[in-house]
Amino acid sequence: MDHIIGQSQQAGSHAAADMIIDGTEASFMADVVEASRAIPVLVDFWATWCGPCKQLTPILEKVVRAAGGRVRLVKIDVDKAPNLVAQLSRMGLPLQSIPTVVGFSQGQIADLFQGAQPESEVKKFVEQLLKLGGGTMPAADLLAAGKAAFEAGDWGGAGDAYSAVLQDDAENPEAWGGLIRTLLAMGDEEQAQDALAQVPEKIAEHAEISGARAALALAAEGRAARSQLAEFEARLAADPKDHQARYDLATALNAMERRDDAADALLAIIKSDRTWNDGAARAQLLKFFEAWGIDDPTTMSARRKLSAVLFS
């Protein structure tokens, strides 16, 4: 729960074109000082020859865009603004070393950092700046950011976003479910189990929590099944009606993220003998659906196939 913030890319009240601009000496007062009375402003002091600047600036732009208009980024090339740099240096800003990022709020310098920083630290800096300005990142934005990060394989970004939601709303089922799934995707089943144990009882049976719980259970089953994949395939080659082998194969395939194949294996059992093992194949398929989520493309496709089998 120590993760700090992730953001979404939903537009806020300010136009996207105004989120990130190139500043100048002449426009500094208007673009930065005066503008910061309305929304916090980040000023990125950089130079074309600065290697760390090339690493940091794209991260700053990504975080600012994701903040949805709640913070602005003004980029100032120090080589093109020597008088401004000299004036600010006399005020105590350490602009002799770049990149330097200065946060302005309510017309004043609020905070700063120097050097290239990882995205998580930049997000933390922006969140603190927003809090100083009386702003927050809406939960819906953070949840969207968490989902986008998860789908992109950015486990750190996803964990940050979901944890940020939980800091303000400990009973948010989407955030709990997302955090658990993120920990599971990172291969940290123990922490995922710990997170599941911390879910408030009030939301313990919410679909998002049930789905995360099912995903955890399937991960444990799949870990054992994957080591016997070749055995299951050999058994099926020898006897296509070996439903137990096909059932175990489906569990292994799911653990390998071969969801379509896993669903088809269970559907084959149901089509052949829907009562096999007291309906175990159907029960496992429903657990897959729960773990994958109702909006998952494989869930929707396999659910249609299941309906066709059951009502044929």
Salt bridges, closest charged atoms under 4 A:
GLU34 OE1 - ARG37 NE 3.32
GLU61 OE2 - LYS75 NZ 2.67
GLU119 OE1 - LYS62 NZ 3.18
GLU119 OE2 - LYS123 NZ 3.00
ASP141 OD2 - ARG70 NH1 3.07
ASP160 OD1 - HIS3 ND1 3.44
GLU171 OE1 - LYS202 NZ 3.50
GLU189 OE2 - ARG223 NH1 2.37
GLU221 OE2 - LYS287 NZ 3.24
GLU231 OE2 - ARG235 NH1 3.75
ASP242 OD2 - ARG235 NE 3.05
GLU257 OE1 - ARG259 NE 3.43
ASP261 OD2 - ARG258 NH2 3.09
ASP264 OD1 - LYS305 NZ 3.26
ASP296 OD1 - ARG259 NH1 2.72
